[in-house]
Amino acid sequence: MVTTPLPHHAFARAALLAAAALASCQAAAQPTPNPSAPPEQYSAVPVPAGQIDKAVASLDKLADDTMHESGMPGMAIAVVEGDKTVYAKGFGVREEGKPAKVDADTVFQLASVSKPVGATVIAQQVGKKVIDWDTPVVKYLPWFALSDPWVTQHVTIGDLYAHRSGLPDHIGDSLEAFGFSTRQILERLRFVPLAPFRVTYDYTNFGITAAAHAAAAAAGKDWNDLSQEAIYGPLDMTSTSSRYSDFMRRADRASSHVKTAHGYKALYTMQPDAQTPAGGVSSSVNDMAKWMSMVLGNGKYQGKQIVSSQALSTAFTPKISTGTPNSMAARASFYGYGIGVSDQPSGRVQLSHSGAFETGAATTVLMIPSLKVGIVILSNAVPTGAVEALSMEFADLVQYGHITRDWRTAYSKAMVNILAPSGSLAGQAAPAHPQPALKLDAYAGTYGNEYFGLVQIAANNKGKLTLTVGPSKTTFTLTHWDGNRYVFPIGPPLASEGSRSAVDFGVDEAGLVQTMQVEFFNTDGMGRFTRR
């Protein structure tokens, strides 16, 4: 298996937003009065005795159908009701072509489901008064800066956990892919233009990473050790870690799978230590069931208060809208501190988050606090919406006693675009009569910007240009397209099969190449380079 660094792609954010949008379209059951609940917790859809048990009893078939339809190699599911794990089971195999079965103790990479787990680490520290959600990040990371000095001084741990700092969507992920360290990435955020502070939602893994490292610095600990001491240890989550090396040492570990022309194959893995608070947790469904029980118990587990109920409630309530509803009739969806928060047609609040690696991981957690019910689903294949659809089928059965719509088709359609090849030239035929390029030596040289640093364009011994970037010295071979435009292919694990990146060289009036714009690097808005 090849270990290759890979950024969190837009998968986690897209899965989260798709889940919120689709969930808001559910058909509501016939209302029945329930006057005993406080007005803000009132639900017009009662849950009769035994309905949750029936939903749990349906999971075996739902899971088998999901495995069959999706083709994914392996999956594990756990359900909690109150303080009890009422279902925990594995399906399929840990690695395609090998006999070892997935069980409830098989360890998976959580991807962005790491965010709500990490938020409870922060909440535990808030409860201990080590920090507060409103603590400025620079108080404990004095070297941290954003492009606006005022925002630098005022951006808080909570702002970054709510994705409302003004940093662009997924900023820093491409740097991670090319071998930059956590500190190097966080230091480069100061060069990035910001959207309006505290009113703009953009999903940023390295924003959350900065906030988590500030909390760890306040505690005088490494983030991984803090997570163990604050949450994993007290909950007896013995198979859970925020270190990739621990995941790789597990005997009962699920491999990541991508889909190829010959079926699912274990070809890559994601090494997420650079942004471990945002995507680096690994765990089993048995362990995650303990975590859900603690959350649904308002911070209490087996009679012991692990996390302050007030700090936890502050985290898992709405902080910013994740998008403007498209009509007056549409429900809004929100993000708390590290978790999605939405109002369901039943009138109940749902807490949820999805995670995804393009190398082959799709995960989701969904909790309904008013019913003290939660489900976690972990899988070892690229995201297709299958795990989110299964979680919503279960949520339907819990709340209404029947599945309200075809969630599998809805989620498959919602996710298909993010699996499509990326790049403006993807799928296009090269020009039949391209304009000629300059001599290769005219393009060769060193280019740079403050964000990526220096990159190299060189002519190799095969008469091709190459582009080399980052501490990992990742090298791409360029092919001429038209005039001063070149292109290079990008495939797994950096992008979907068939993706391409354009490279456009800028020539001054004297005919000298002075600039270069790399489309794939420009997803951060930082893909323009000048010759040095």
RODO-2510 file (C-alpha; in nm, 4 decimals, decimal comma):
residues 532
     n   res          X          Y          Z
     1     m     0,0000     0,0000     0,0000
     2     v     0,1343     0,3438    -0,0947
     3     t     0,1282     0,6119     0,1725
     4     t     0,0710     0,9481     0,0063
     5     p    -0,0110     1,2822     0,1676
     6     l    -0,3480     1,4134     0,0581
     7     p    -0,5512     1,7152     0,1574
     8     h    -0,9066     1,6831     0,2780
     9     h    -1,0771     1,7454    -0,0508
    10     a    -1,4125     1,9212    -0,0705
    11     f    -1,5705     1,5830     0,0097
    12     a    -1,6260     1,6384     0,3818
    13     r    -1,7772     1,9817     0,3329
    14     a    -1,9895     1,8662     0,0386
    15     a    -2,1138     1,5642     0,2325
    16     l    -2,1999     1,7836     0,5301
    17     l    -2,3876     2,0387     0,3192
    18     a    -2,5617     1,7677     0,1168
    19     a    -2,6725     1,5992     0,4377
    20     a    -2,8147     1,9231     0,5723
    21     a    -2,9869     2,0162     0,2471
    22     l    -3,1378     1,6757     0,1851
    23     a    -3,2437     1,6280     0,5455
    24     s    -3,4350     1,9550     0,5296
    25     c    -3,6456     1,8096     0,2461
    26     q    -3,7878     1,5231     0,4520
    27     a    -4,1595     1,4623     0,4449
    28     a    -4,3108     1,5212     0,7872
    29     a    -4,5457     1,2760     0,9536
    30     q    -4,8962     1,3760     1,0697
    31     p    -4,8633     1,6106     1,3708
    32     t    -4,9796     1,5011     1,7131
    33     p    -4,9787     1,7374     2,0168
    34     n    -4,7009     1,6906     2,2713
    35     p    -4,7631     1,9733     2,5220
    36     s    -4,5259     1,8500     2,7934
    37     a    -4,2086     1,9615     2,6111
    38     p    -4,0705     2,3160     2,6464
    39     p    -4,1755     2,5275     2,3467
    40     e    -3,8258     2,5317     2,1960
    41     q    -3,8070     2,1505     2,2168
    42     y    -4,1635     2,0771     2,1051
    43     s    -4,2069     1,8087     1,8396
    44     a    -4,5394     1,7492     1,6729
    45     v    -4,4327     1,3964     1,5747
    46     p    -4,4350     1,1539     1,8688
    47     v    -4,2199     0,8416     1,8816
    48     p    -4,4351     0,5505     2,0022
    49     a    -4,2942     0,2888     2,2384
    50     g    -4,0960     0,0267     2,0479
    51     q    -4,0387     0,2393     1,7367
    52     i    -3,6689     0,2924     1,8077
    53     d    -3,6268    -0,0810     1,8706
    54     k    -3,7855    -0,1538     1,5327
    55     a    -3,5477     0,0929     1,3662
    56     v    -3,2507    -0,0844     1,5236
    57     a    -3,3877    -0,4216     1,4152
    58     s    -3,3996    -0,2955     1,0555
    59     l    -3,0286    -0,2137     1,0421
    60     d    -2,9010    -0,5569     0,9405
    61     k    -3,1037    -0,5515     0,6196
    62     l    -3,0397    -0,1847     0,5507
    63     a    -2,6666    -0,2397     0,5947
    64     d    -2,6636    -0,5501     0,3743
    65     d    -2,8513    -0,3600     0,1033
    66     t    -2,6075    -0,0684     0,1296
    67     m    -2,3082    -0,2981     0,1007
    68     h    -2,4573    -0,4738    -0,2010
    69     e    -2,5619    -0,1564    -0,3841
    70     s    -2,2467     0,0442    -0,3140
    71     g    -1,9959    -0,2373    -0,3522
    72     m    -1,7863    -0,0963    -0,0687
    73     p    -1,5506    -0,3548     0,0852
    74     g    -1,6257    -0,2905     0,4517
    75     m    -1,8399    -0,0938     0,6961
    76     a    -1,9186    -0,0846     1,0667
    77     i    -2,2204     0,0610     1,2489
    78     a    -2,3013     0,1397     1,6104
    79     v    -2,6171     0,2820     1,7644
    80     v    -2,6616     0,4231     2,1116
    81     e    -2,9844     0,4902     2,2971
    82     g    -2,9345     0,6799     2,6178
    83     d    -2,6267     0,5439     2,7900
    84     k    -2,6368     0,2033     2,6190
    85     t    -2,4904     0,0701     2,2967
    86     v    -2,7873    -0,1115     2,1442
    87     y    -2,6231    -0,2124     1,8152
    88     a    -2,2619    -0,2628     1,7079
    89     k    -2,1692    -0,4709     1,4073
    90     g    -1,9256    -0,4976     1,1166
    91     f    -1,9921    -0,5861     0,7546
    92     g    -1,7594    -0,6977     0,4768
    93     v    -1,3817    -0,7105     0,4890
    94     r    -1,1011    -0,4845     0,6103
    95     e    -0,9196    -0,5087     0,2767
    96     e    -1,0504    -0,6218    -0,0599
    97     g    -0,9163    -0,9630    -0,1586
    98     k    -0,8220    -1,0599     0,1975
    99     p    -1,0327    -1,2669     0,4382
   100     a    -1,0149    -1,0573     0,7594
   101     k    -1,3666    -0,9399     0,8466
   102     v    -1,4745    -0,5997     0,9749
   103     d    -1,6153    -0,6105     1,3274
   104     a    -1,7256    -0,3496     1,5806
   105     d    -1,3667    -0,3131     1,7023
   106     t    -1,2119    -0,2580     1,3578
   107     v    -1,0362     0,0784     1,3507
   108     f    -1,1143     0,3204     1,0670
   109     q    -0,9855     0,6665     0,9848
   110     l    -1,2640     0,9084     1,0833
   111     a    -1,1629     1,1875     0,8421
   112     s    -1,3719     1,4957     0,9264
   113     v    -1,5767     1,3193     1,1922
   114     s    -1,2595     1,4070     1,3857
   115     k    -1,3940     1,7634     1,4113
   116     p    -1,6833     1,7009     1,6539
   117     v    -1,4614     1,4629     1,8520
   118     g    -1,1969     1,7353     1,8790
   119     a    -1,4641     1,9887     1,9745
   120     t    -1,5383     1,7828     2,2851
   121     v    -1,1689     1,7977     2,3746
   122     i    -1,1930     2,1773     2,3582
   123     a    -1,5195     2,1752     2,5549
   124     q    -1,3525     1,9679     2,8278
   125     q    -1,0809     2,2320     2,8556
   126     v    -1,3418     2,5086     2,8606
   127     g    -1,5161     2,3315     3,1479
   128     k    -1,1854     2,3199     3,3357
   129     k    -1,1421     2,6945     3,2676
   130     v    -0,8085     2,6396     3,0915
   131     i    -0,9507     2,8309     2,7942
   132     d    -1,2844     2,9587     2,6717
   133     w    -1,4511     2,9369     2,3322
   134     d    -1,3922     3,3143     2,3144
   135     t    -1,0175     3,2902     2,3849
   136     p    -0,8166     3,4670     2,1096
   137     v    -0,5875     3,2232     1,9314
   138     v    -0,2901     3,4610     1,9481
   139     k    -0,2991     3,4484     2,3280
   140     y    -0,1400     3,1034     2,3066
   141     l    -0,0016     3,1082     1,9503
   142     p     0,1613     3,4540     1,9414
   143     w     0,3217     3,3794     1,6028
   144     f    -0,0186     3,3131     1,4390
   145     a    -0,1442     3,5833     1,2024
   146     l    -0,4050     3,6427     0,9333
   147     s    -0,3922     3,9055     0,6600
   148     d    -0,6045     4,1517     0,8596
   149     p    -0,4266     4,2671     1,1789
   150     w    -0,7553     4,3369     1,3581
   151     v    -0,8883     3,9890     1,2805
   152     t    -0,5561     3,8404     1,3913
   153     q    -0,6005     3,9915     1,7369
   154     h    -0,9688     3,9003     1,7694
   155     v    -1,0169     3,5614     1,5989
   156     t    -1,1046     3,3080     1,8682
   157     i    -1,0912     2,9339     1,9141
   158     g    -1,4678     2,9308     1,8602
   159     d    -1,4480     3,1386     1,5417
   160     l    -1,2122     2,8853     1,3853
   161     y    -1,4164     2,5860     1,5032
   162     a    -1,7254     2,7474     1,3461
   163     h    -1,5455     2,8155     1,0131
   164     r    -1,6293     3,1871     1,0424
   165     s    -1,2794     3,3384     1,0433
   166     g    -1,2972     3,4622     0,6832
   167     l    -1,0338     3,2151     0,5623
   168     p    -1,1176     3,0647     0,2203
   169     d    -1,2684     2,7205     0,1814
   170     h    -1,0158     2,4409     0,2441
   171     i    -0,7234     2,6821     0,2577
   172     g    -0,3963     2,5061     0,3365
   173     d    -0,5013     2,1631     0,2128
   174     s    -0,2925     2,1859    -0,1045
   175     l     0,0142     2,2800     0,1009
   176     e    -0,0363     1,9672     0,3092
   177     a    -0,0407     1,7579    -0,0073
   178     f     0,3073     1,8790    -0,0991
   179     g     0,4748     1,8069     0,2325
   180     f     0,4493     2,1334     0,4249
   181     s     0,4379     2,0920     0,8035
   182     t     0,1573     2,2135     1,0293
   183     r     0,3596     2,5152     1,1433
   184     q     0,4618     2,6044     0,7875
   185     i     0,0991     2,5886     0,6713
   186     l    -0,0387     2,7920     0,9609
   187     e     0,2296     3,0578     0,9122
   188     r     0,1338     3,0928     0,5452
   189     l    -0,2308     3,1725     0,6274
   190     r    -0,1234     3,5342     0,6840
   191     f    -0,0777     3,5768     0,3081
   192     v    -0,4365     3,4822     0,2204
   193     p    -0,7096     3,7460     0,1607
   194     l    -1,0042     3,7138     0,4006
   195     a    -1,3787     3,7223     0,3490
   196     p    -1,5865     3,9244     0,6008
   197     f    -1,5131     3,8118     0,9571
   198     r    -1,7801     3,6192     1,1525
   199     v    -2,0421     3,6453     0,8778
   200     t    -1,8836     3,4166     0,6155
   201     y    -1,8896     3,0370     0,6448
   202     d    -1,6027     2,8586     0,4692
   203     y    -1,4880     2,5128     0,5729
   204     t    -1,1212     2,5220     0,6777
   205     n    -0,9340     2,2240     0,8155
   206     f    -0,6317     2,4315     0,9079
   207     g    -0,8438     2,6930     1,0806
   208     i    -0,9654     2,4236     1,3185
   209     t    -0,6092     2,2942     1,3460
   210     a    -0,4872     2,6371     1,4578
   211     a    -0,7613     2,6595     1,7216
   212     a    -0,6831     2,3126     1,8549
   213     h    -0,3120     2,3847     1,8788
   214     a    -0,3887     2,7041     2,0703
   215     a    -0,5954     2,5022     2,3189
   216     a    -0,3176     2,2460     2,3528
   217     a    -0,0618     2,5228     2,4113
   218     a    -0,2830     2,6667     2,6856
   219     a    -0,2868     2,3238     2,8511
   220     g     0,0898     2,2853     2,8053
   221     k     0,0440     1,9636     2,6087
   222     d     0,0643     1,8188     2,2612
   223     w    -0,2823     1,8002     2,0976
   224     n    -0,2642     1,4224     2,0680
   225     d    -0,1785     1,3824     2,4369
   226     l    -0,4472     1,6318     2,5363
   227     s    -0,7100     1,4404     2,3379
   228     q    -0,6073     1,1169     2,5107
   229     e    -0,6172     1,2712     2,8572
   230     a    -0,9359     1,4729     2,8084
   231     i    -1,1605     1,2327     2,6144
   232     y    -1,0155     0,9016     2,4951
   233     g    -0,8837     0,7891     2,8337
   234     p    -1,1838     0,8898     3,0482
   235     l    -1,4228     0,7233     2,8005
   236     d    -1,2078     0,4090     2,7811
   237     m    -1,1733     0,4546     2,4039
   238     t    -0,8808     0,2136     2,3888
   239     s    -0,8781     0,1875     2,0069
   240     t    -0,8862     0,5613     1,9434
   241     s    -0,5937     0,7920     1,8671
   242     s    -0,5097     1,1201     1,6978
   243     r    -0,1771     0,9835     1,5714
   244     y    -0,1477     0,8197     1,2316
   245     s     0,1314     0,5913     1,3567
   246     d    -0,1068     0,4445     1,6145
   247     f    -0,3633     0,3750     1,3437
   248     m    -0,1062     0,1968     1,1292
   249     r    -0,0008    -0,0219     1,4232
   250     r    -0,3520    -0,1551     1,4855
   251     a    -0,3887    -0,5212     1,3971
   252     d    -0,7644    -0,4835     1,3402
   253     r    -0,7431    -0,1942     1,0937
   254     a    -0,9427    -0,1102     0,7813
   255     s    -0,7527    -0,0258     0,4634
   256     s    -0,8612     0,2604     0,2369
   257     h    -1,0069     0,1767    -0,1049
   258     v    -1,0505     0,3638    -0,4319
   259     k    -1,2752     0,2529    -0,7124
   260     t    -1,0963     0,1322    -1,0262
   261     a    -1,2010    -0,0304    -1,3517
   262     h    -1,1402    -0,3612    -1,1741
   263     g    -1,3394    -0,2840    -0,8593
   264     y    -1,2311    -0,1437    -0,5242
   265     k    -0,8579    -0,1577    -0,4577
   266     a    -0,6468    -0,0653    -0,1536
   267     l    -0,3928     0,1585    -0,3273
   268     y    -0,3411     0,4611    -0,1038
   269     t    -0,3780     0,5874     0,2479
   270     m    -0,4139     0,9340     0,3946
   271     q    -0,1474     1,0571     0,6387
   272     p    -0,3365     1,3394     0,8129
   273     d    -0,1049     1,4290     1,1031
   274     a    -0,0555     1,7843     0,9735
   275     q    -0,4236     1,8562     1,0408
   276     t    -0,5013     1,5852     1,2928
   277     p    -0,7544     1,7898     1,4975
   278     a    -0,9603     1,8310     1,1802
   279     g    -0,9189     1,4875     1,0237
   280     g    -0,6635     1,2681     1,1978
   281     v    -0,8618     1,0645     1,4508
   282     s    -0,8912     0,6888     1,4047
   283     s    -1,1431     0,4850     1,6011
   284     s    -1,3844     0,1929     1,6058
   285     v    -1,7634     0,2092     1,6235
   286     n    -1,7504     0,0549     1,9715
   287     d    -1,5334     0,3445     2,0856
   288     m    -1,7415     0,6036     1,9016
   289     a    -2,0527     0,4677     2,0708
   290     k    -1,8990     0,5641     2,4059
   291     w    -1,8333     0,9123     2,2735
   292     m    -2,1923     0,9485     2,1471
   293     s    -2,3265     0,8313     2,4842
   294     m    -2,1242     1,1036     2,6533
   295     v    -2,2523     1,3698     2,4115
   296     l    -2,6152     1,2564     2,4450
   297     g    -2,5678     1,2418     2,8236
   298     n    -2,4793     1,6140     2,8258
   299     g    -2,1168     1,5383     2,8963
   300     k    -2,1752     1,2570     3,1452
   301     y    -2,0601     0,8974     3,0952
   302     q    -2,1257     0,6099     3,3346
   303     g    -2,2214     0,8527     3,6083
   304     k    -1,9125     1,0724     3,5722
   305     q    -1,9135     1,4227     3,4231
   306     i    -1,6445     1,4067     3,1545
   307     v    -1,7242     1,7379     2,9850
   308     s    -1,9040     2,0384     3,1294
   309     s    -2,2651     2,0292     3,0104
   310     q    -2,2597     2,4064     2,9572
   311     a    -1,9375     2,3996     2,7509
   312     l    -2,0713     2,1091     2,5461
   313     s    -2,4067     2,2772     2,4860
   314     t    -2,2279     2,5922     2,3759
   315     a    -2,0324     2,3883     2,1221
   316     f    -2,3166     2,1839     1,9788
   317     t    -2,5685     2,4615     1,9152
   318     p    -2,5872     2,6872     1,6051
   319     k    -2,3137     2,9469     1,5552
   320     i    -2,3342     3,0324     1,1841
   321     s    -2,5579     2,9520     0,8875
   322     t    -2,3982     2,7137     0,6379
   323     g    -2,5871     2,8650     0,3474
   324     t    -2,8774     3,0874     0,2580
   325     p    -3,2080     2,8962     0,2120
   326     n    -3,3264     2,9116    -0,1486
   327     s    -3,6870     2,9945    -0,0588
   328     m    -3,8978     3,1284     0,2270
   329     a    -4,0299     2,7754     0,2826
   330     a    -3,6856     2,6191     0,3248
   331     r    -3,5335     2,5384     0,6626
   332     a    -3,1898     2,6768     0,7393
   333     s    -2,8910     2,4640     0,8412
   334     f    -2,6156     2,5711     1,0764
   335     y    -2,2713     2,4834     1,2050
   336     g    -2,1775     2,4844     1,5712
   337     y    -1,8250     2,4402     1,6978
   338     g    -1,7122     2,1412     1,4916
   339     i    -2,0544     1,9940     1,4115
   340     g    -2,3529     2,0484     1,1832
   341     v    -2,6822     2,1469     1,3479
   342     s    -3,0156     2,1280     1,1656
   343     d    -3,3875     2,1354     1,2397
   344     q    -3,5718     1,8302     1,1140
   345     p    -3,9291     1,8131     0,9788
   346     s    -4,0202     1,6353     1,3022
   347     g    -3,9298     1,9501     1,4939
   348     r    -3,6263     1,7799     1,6449
   349     v    -3,2690     1,9043     1,6326
   350     q    -3,0176     1,6819     1,4564
   351     l    -2,6418     1,6922     1,5165
   352     s    -2,4343     1,5441     1,2364
   353     h    -2,1030     1,5442     1,0554
   354     s    -1,9571     1,3522     0,7629
   355     g    -1,5971     1,2693     0,6830
   356     a    -1,4271     1,1667     0,3622
   357     f    -1,0869     1,0950     0,2126
   358     e    -1,0465     1,0547    -0,1619
   359     t    -0,7978     0,7803    -0,0801
   360     g    -1,0922     0,5757     0,0448
   361     a    -1,2810     0,6645     0,3623
   362     a    -1,6432     0,7709     0,4131
   363     t    -1,7807     0,8226     0,7619
   364     t    -2,0784     0,9847     0,9310
   365     v    -2,2237     1,0452     1,2745
   366     l    -2,5832     1,1537     1,3434
   367     m    -2,7450     1,2221     1,6813
   368     i    -3,0967     1,3267     1,7841
   369     p    -3,0502     1,4754     2,1335
   370     s    -3,4213     1,4913     2,2238
   371     l    -3,4473     1,1128     2,1770
   372     k    -3,0947     1,0417     2,3070
   373     v    -3,0304     0,8315     1,9950
   374     g    -2,7192     0,8327     1,7815
   375     i    -2,5706     0,6339     1,4959
   376     v    -2,2136     0,6221     1,3662
   377     i    -2,1160     0,4574     1,0360
   378     l    -1,7548     0,4055     0,9303
   379     s    -1,6504     0,2677     0,5906
   380     n    -1,3301     0,1986     0,3990
   381     a    -1,4203     0,3203     0,0480
   382     v    -1,4377     0,6511    -0,1366
   383     p    -1,7431     0,8626    -0,0516
   384     t    -2,0545     0,8055    -0,2608
   385     g    -2,3228     0,9204    -0,0165
   386     a    -2,4005     0,5626     0,0896
   387     v    -2,3193     0,6080     0,4599
   388     e    -2,5150     0,9355     0,4809
   389     a    -2,8152     0,7745     0,3106
   390     l    -2,8086     0,4843     0,5557
   391     s    -2,7915     0,7189     0,8541
   392     m    -3,0927     0,9145     0,7253
   393     e    -3,2908     0,5947     0,6637
   394     f    -3,2282     0,5034     1,0259
   395     a    -3,3231     0,8550     1,1438
   396     d    -3,6486     0,8288     0,9471
   397     l    -3,7351     0,4953     1,1050
   398     v    -3,6585     0,6308     1,4514
   399     q    -3,8727     0,9434     1,4120
   400     y    -4,1523     0,8377     1,1761
   401     g    -4,1543     0,4589     1,1671
   402     h    -4,0967     0,4527     0,7915
   403     i    -3,8421     0,5786     0,5364
   404     t    -3,9743     0,9023     0,3929
   405     r    -3,7886     0,9143     0,0626
   406     d    -3,5270     0,7471    -0,1592
   407     w    -3,2223     0,8715     0,0304
   408     r    -2,9797     0,6528    -0,1662
   409     t    -3,0602     0,8087    -0,5016
   410     a    -3,0754     1,1573    -0,3510
   411     y    -2,7336     1,1305    -0,1872
   412     s    -2,5778     0,9578    -0,4873
   413     k    -2,6871     1,2463    -0,7098
   414     a    -2,5715     1,5033    -0,4546
   415     m    -2,2243     1,3469    -0,4322
   416     v    -2,1639     1,2630    -0,7976
   417     n    -2,0238     1,6058    -0,8880
   418     i    -1,7445     1,5855    -0,6324
   419     l    -1,6342     1,2518    -0,7777
   420     a    -1,6130     1,3979    -1,1302
   421     p    -1,2738     1,4844    -1,2819
   422     s    -1,1579     1,8339    -1,1918
   423     g    -0,9942     2,1026    -1,4013
   424     s    -1,1168     2,3198    -1,6894
   425     l    -0,9491     2,0893    -1,9446
   426     a    -1,0770     1,7599    -1,8010
   427     g    -1,2341     1,5503    -2,0738
   428     q    -1,1426     1,7962    -2,3493
   429     a    -0,9528     1,7024    -2,6622
   430     a    -0,6295     1,8880    -2,7277
   431     p    -0,6487     2,1525    -3,0040
   432     a    -0,5989     2,0014    -3,3481
   433     h    -0,3844     2,2961    -3,4590
   434     p    -0,2308     2,4498    -3,1471
   435     q    -0,0370     2,7730    -3,1486
   436     p     0,3347     2,6982    -3,1063
   437     a     0,5083     2,7266    -2,7713
   438     l     0,8321     2,9057    -2,6974
   439     k     1,1511     2,7070    -2,6591
   440     l     1,1482     2,5036    -2,3399
   441     d     1,4360     2,7037    -2,1929
   442     a     1,2184     3,0144    -2,2086
   443     y     0,9854     2,8652    -1,9481
   444     a     1,2460     2,6949    -1,7296
   445     g     1,3417     2,8611    -1,4051
   446     t     1,2336     2,9376    -1,0511
   447     y     0,8903     3,0873    -0,9793
   448     g     0,7382     3,1742    -0,6471
   449     n     0,4797     3,3376    -0,4274
   450     e     0,4559     3,3906    -0,0544
   451     y     0,2076     3,1069    -0,0022
   452     f     0,3679     2,8158    -0,1900
   453     g     0,7228     2,9488    -0,1777
   454     l     0,9498     2,8558    -0,4674
   455     v     0,8566     2,6099    -0,7420
   456     q     1,0769     2,4871    -1,0245
   457     i     1,0069     2,4544    -1,3950
   458     a     1,2722     2,2464    -1,5711
   459     a     1,3255     2,0769    -1,9065
   460     n     1,3916     1,7045    -1,8648
   461     n     1,5951     1,4740    -2,0901
   462     k     1,2787     1,3628    -2,2705
   463     g     1,2061     1,7075    -2,4062
   464     k     0,9302     1,7796    -2,1549
   465     l     0,8787     2,0497    -1,8969
   466     t     0,8429     1,9438    -1,5328
   467     l     0,6984     2,1322    -1,2375
   468     t     0,8358     2,0560    -0,8887
   469     v     0,6699     2,1882    -0,5730
   470     g     0,6959     2,1716    -0,1963
   471     p     0,9196     2,0052     0,0617
   472     s     0,8149     1,6667    -0,0783
   473     k     0,9495     1,7776    -0,4197
   474     t     0,6366     1,6463    -0,5913
   475     t     0,6986     1,6580    -0,9668
   476     f     0,4462     1,6810    -1,2512
   477     t     0,5265     1,6391    -1,6209
   478     l     0,3732     1,9090    -1,8410
   479     t     0,2375     1,8559    -2,1915
   480     h     0,1946     2,1400    -2,4391
   481     w    -0,1679     2,2356    -2,5035
   482     d    -0,1820     2,5616    -2,6953
   483     g     0,0499     2,8621    -2,7156
   484     n     0,1837     2,9318    -2,3675
   485     r    -0,0631     2,6929    -2,2055
   486     y     0,0516     2,3548    -2,0758
   487     v    -0,1357     2,0841    -1,8890
   488     f    -0,0572     1,8002    -1,6509
   489     p    -0,2753     1,5069    -1,5481
   490     i    -0,3773     1,4575    -1,1865
   491     g    -0,5190     1,1333    -1,0586
   492     p    -0,5633     0,9558    -0,7285
   493     p    -0,4742     1,0268    -0,4600
   494     l    -0,4630     1,4010    -0,5327
   495     a    -0,7792     1,4198    -0,7431
   496     s    -1,0362     1,2058    -0,9212
   497     e    -0,9227     0,9932    -1,2129
   498     g    -0,9140     1,1953    -1,5344
   499     s    -0,8468     1,5322    -1,3712
   500     r    -0,6183     1,7850    -1,5388
   501     s    -0,4552     2,1108    -1,4382
   502     a    -0,3854     2,3905    -1,6810
   503     v    -0,0577     2,5814    -1,6476
   504     d    -0,0615     2,9238    -1,8124
   505     f     0,2633     3,1130    -1,8628
   506     g     0,2516     3,4925    -1,8896
   507     v     0,4799     3,6647    -2,1424
   508     d     0,5732     4,0333    -2,1272
   509     e     0,6028     4,2756    -2,4207
   510     a     0,9635     4,1719    -2,4747
   511     g     0,8588     3,8080    -2,5174
   512     l     1,0007     3,6964    -2,1823
   513     v     0,8091     3,4583    -1,9548
   514     q     0,7473     3,6376    -1,6258
   515     t     0,4508     3,4658    -1,4590
   516     m     0,2834     3,1287    -1,4278
   517     q    -0,0644     3,0336    -1,3054
   518     v    -0,1294     2,6733    -1,2002
   519     e    -0,4983     2,5868    -1,1987
   520     f    -0,4740     2,3025    -0,9480
   521     f    -0,2842     2,5214    -0,7006
   522     n    -0,5315     2,8038    -0,7511
   523     t    -0,8131     2,6243    -0,5681
   524     d    -0,6792     2,8237    -0,2706
   525     g    -0,6709     3,1394    -0,4837
   526     m    -0,2938     3,1341    -0,4487
   527     g    -0,1868     2,9707    -0,7755
   528     r    -0,0192     3,2679    -0,9445
   529     f     0,3632     3,2718    -0,9434
   530     t     0,6228     3,5246    -1,0610
   531     r     0,9645     3,4426    -1,1961
   532     r     1,2459     3,4850    -0,9418
***
